[in-house]
Amino acid sequence: MRLLTSLTVAAAVSCAAGSLAAQEPTRNVPDSLVAKAKISEDSARAIALKRVPGTVQSTELERARTRLMYDFKIQRNGRKGTTEVEVNAMTGRIIAVKAGTSTKARSTTRRSS
């Protein structure tokens, strides 16, 4: 009986931990690239959320086409799918906003000068 109770408690704790981990945003920000960025992750997140209000689902710092950029996937309030916002890690300007991750993905891109 004690073994059964212990197993039940262990299963409940692991399920609860799994659901909490599923709600945590993923983060892929290598230290080697953070040292090269002039804009902090927090500042870039604020810029992205000002443009697309919602909840950040994932954050990535990457080098693409010779640009160092933060890539935020944001769940917009009251909408399905996510919106991807790319922020230049050197200037803080928005590189692109790509709406939707469904089969009919719509993309709106704004270039900064």
N, C-alpha and C positions, 0 to 999 in steps of 0.2 A: 504494500500500500504506500509506503514512504517513497519507494522508487518511482511509482506511478505519479505521485504528487510532484516529485522533483523533476521528472521529465516534462510534465505539463507546464510547470513554472519556467523551465528552460526554453521550451518551445514558445511560450508567450513572450518572453523577453527577447528572443531572437527575432520574432515577427515584428515586435514593436521597434526594435533597432533597425530592421530592414526598411520599414515604412518611413522612419525618420531620415535614413540615409537617402531614400528616393527623393525626398523633398529638398535636400541640399543641392545647391547649384554646383555644377562641375567646373573645375578650374584647371586650365593648362597654361601656366605662366612660368616659363623657364627663367631661372635666375640670370642666366647668361644674357638673355634679351632684356630683362628688367634693367640691368646696368646700363644698357644703351639707350633706353627710352627717356625722353625729356619730360613726358607727361606721366604722372603717376596713375596707377590702376584706378584709384578712387576718383581722381579727377576725370579720367576717361569715362568711367561708369556714370558719373553725374552728367556729363555731356550727352551720353547716349540716352539716359533716362529723361533728360530734358526734351530731346527730340522725339522719343518713343516712350511714353509713360507706361509702366507696367512692372513686372517682376523679372529680374535677370535669372535665366535658366542655366546659362553657361558663359564662361569668360575664357578667352584665348588670346595670347600674345604671340604673333607670328610675323615672319618676314615673308612678304609676297610681292613679287615683281619689284624688287629693290626697296619696297616700303616696309617700315616697321609699323604694325597696326594691331590695335586691340579689336577683337571680334566678339561682340556681345549678342547672345540669342535671348530675346526678350519676349515673354508672354504678355501680350497687351491685355489690359483690363477689359473684360467683357467680350473678348474675341477668341476665336479658335486659331490654332496654329501659332507659330512664333515669327517674330520679325528679327532679322539679322541687321545689326548696326555695326559698321566698321569705322573706327576712329583712328586717325593718324597719331601714332605714339610720339611723334616729334613735334607736331604743331597743335594737336588737339582738335583739328578740323575733322568734320565728318566726311568720310570718303564715299560711303554708299549706305543706302537703306534698302534692304531686300525683304519685301513683305511676303508672308505665307510660306508654309512648308507642305501644303496639300498638293494633290496631283495637278491642280490648276494654279501653280505658283506664279504669282505676279511679281515683277521686279521693278522697282523704281530706283534709279541710280542718280545721285547728284554728285557732280565733280566740283571740287574746290579749286580755286585758282591760286 
